[in-house]
Amino acid sequence: MEVLSPAFENGGFIPAKYTCDGADISIPLIFKNVPAEAKSLAIVMDDPDAPMGVFVHWVIYDIPATMEGLPEGIPNAPELEYGIKQGRNDFGNIGYGGPCPPNGAHRYYIKVYALKRVLGAEPGLSKHQLLQLIRPFVIDEAVLMGIYER
């Protein structure tokens, strides 16, 4: 399985549009080679370079496995069409919160998990809650990493 973005290459720089210095809208994603047996996808975006430890920017789950990607600018709502749900980021909000590093270049990892079931969980899960919930159902995973420096 692969996750790509038309906005930047893996290991490349995230355009300011997707950060707190720009429109702060979610990054467009493309999913490739999702396992046929997958029923849903879950995504966590985080920054391991944050001064206080890993900082979570996005938690989104119950994405139908048949979707070929996500457009930019997903609304910051708990529930979206197709049964998609969003969790809470470390800014304390539901949905996407873009890169906003206090200093230096930070790496942002977008991890996509292919799951053998639809979770059917309530919206608002934290990264920790989501990872606990999906553990028995992960079939495959893919990672896209982008860098942002203010």
C-alpha positions as CSV (number, residue, x, y, z in Angstrom):
1,M,0.0,0.0,0.0
2,E,1.2,3.5,-0.7
3,V,0.1,7.0,0.3
4,L,1.1,10.0,-1.9
5,S,0.2,13.6,-2.1
6,P,0.0,15.8,-5.2
7,A,1.1,18.7,-3.0
8,F,4.6,17.4,-2.2
9,E,7.0,14.4,-2.7
10,N,7.7,12.0,0.2
11,G,10.5,13.6,2.2
12,G,9.8,17.0,0.5
13,F,8.6,20.3,1.9
14,I,4.9,20.8,2.7
15,P,3.6,23.9,1.0
16,A,2.7,26.7,3.4
17,K,-1.0,26.5,2.2
18,Y,-1.4,23.4,4.4
19,T,0.1,25.0,7.6
20,C,-0.8,27.6,10.2
21,D,1.1,30.1,8.0
22,G,-1.3,29.6,5.2
23,A,-4.9,28.5,4.8
24,D,-4.3,25.6,7.3
25,I,-6.3,23.2,5.2
26,S,-5.8,19.4,5.1
27,I,-3.3,17.9,2.6
28,P,-4.7,16.1,-0.4
29,L,-3.9,12.4,-0.4
30,I,-3.8,9.5,-2.9
31,F,-4.1,5.9,-1.8
32,K,-2.6,3.2,-3.9
33,N,-2.6,-0.6,-3.7
34,V,-5.0,-0.8,-0.8
35,P,-5.5,-4.5,0.0
36,A,-8.6,-5.9,-1.5
37,E,-9.8,-7.3,1.9
38,A,-9.6,-3.8,3.5
39,K,-13.0,-2.4,4.7
40,S,-11.8,1.0,5.9
41,L,-8.8,3.2,6.3
42,A,-7.6,5.3,9.3
43,I,-5.0,8.1,9.2
44,V,-2.9,9.7,11.9
45,M,-0.7,12.7,11.1
46,D,1.9,13.7,13.7
47,D,5.2,15.5,14.4
48,P,7.8,13.6,16.3
49,D,10.1,16.7,16.4
50,A,7.8,18.7,18.7
51,P,9.6,20.1,21.8
52,M,7.2,18.4,24.2
53,G,7.2,15.0,22.4
54,V,5.0,13.7,19.5
55,F,2.3,16.2,18.5
56,V,-0.8,15.0,16.8
57,H,-2.1,17.0,13.9
58,W,-4.9,14.8,12.4
59,V,-6.9,11.7,13.4
60,I,-9.4,10.5,10.7
61,Y,-11.0,7.1,10.4
62,D,-13.8,4.9,8.9
63,I,-12.7,6.1,5.5
64,P,-14.2,3.6,3.0
65,A,-11.3,1.5,1.6
66,T,-12.8,2.0,-1.9
67,M,-11.8,5.7,-1.8
68,E,-8.8,6.5,-3.9
69,G,-7.8,9.4,-1.8
70,L,-8.9,12.5,0.1
71,P,-9.2,16.0,-1.4
72,E,-7.5,19.0,0.2
73,G,-9.6,21.0,2.7
74,I,-11.5,18.3,4.5
75,P,-13.9,20.2,6.8
76,N,-13.1,20.1,10.5
77,A,-16.3,18.4,11.4
78,P,-16.7,15.3,13.7
79,E,-18.6,13.3,11.0
80,L,-18.3,13.6,7.2
81,E,-20.0,12.0,4.2
82,Y,-19.5,8.3,3.6
83,G,-19.4,7.6,7.4
84,I,-15.9,9.2,7.8
85,K,-15.2,10.3,11.4
86,Q,-12.5,12.6,12.7
87,G,-10.8,12.6,16.0
88,R,-9.2,15.2,18.2
89,N,-5.8,16.7,17.5
90,D,-3.3,18.0,20.0
91,F,-4.5,21.6,19.4
92,G,-7.6,20.4,21.2
93,N,-9.8,20.5,18.0
94,I,-11.6,18.0,15.8
95,G,-10.1,17.5,12.4
96,Y,-6.9,18.8,10.8
97,G,-4.5,21.2,12.3
98,G,-1.6,22.0,10.0
99,P,2.1,22.1,10.8
100,C,3.0,25.1,13.0
101,P,6.5,24.4,14.3
102,P,7.9,26.8,17.0
103,N,11.4,26.6,15.5
104,G,13.5,24.7,13.0
105,A,12.5,22.1,10.4
106,H,10.0,19.4,11.7
107,R,9.0,16.1,10.1
108,Y,5.3,15.4,9.7
109,Y,4.3,11.7,9.2
110,I,1.0,10.8,7.6
111,K,0.4,7.2,8.5
112,V,-2.4,5.3,6.7
113,Y,-3.7,2.1,8.1
114,A,-5.8,-0.4,6.0
115,L,-8.2,-2.2,8.3
116,K,-10.2,-5.4,7.9
117,R,-13.3,-3.8,9.4
118,V,-15.2,-0.5,9.7
119,L,-14.7,0.7,13.3
120,G,-18.0,2.3,13.8
121,A,-16.5,4.2,16.7
122,E,-17.8,7.6,17.8
123,P,-16.1,10.7,16.4
124,G,-13.5,12.5,18.6
125,L,-11.1,9.7,19.3
126,S,-7.5,10.6,20.3
127,K,-4.6,9.1,18.4
128,H,-3.9,6.8,21.4
129,Q,-7.6,5.6,21.5
130,L,-7.6,5.1,17.7
131,L,-4.4,3.1,17.7
132,Q,-5.6,0.9,20.6
133,L,-8.9,0.2,18.7
134,I,-7.4,-0.6,15.3
135,R,-4.5,-2.8,16.6
136,P,-6.3,-6.2,15.9
137,F,-7.6,-5.1,12.5
138,V,-4.5,-3.6,10.7
139,I,-3.8,-5.4,7.4
140,D,-1.3,-3.0,5.9
141,E,0.1,0.5,6.5
142,A,1.8,3.2,4.5
143,V,3.6,6.4,5.4
144,L,4.1,9.8,3.7
145,M,6.6,12.2,5.4
146,G,6.8,15.9,4.7
147,I,9.0,18.6,6.2
148,Y,8.0,22.1,7.2
149,E,10.1,25.0,8.5
150,R,8.8,28.4,9.4
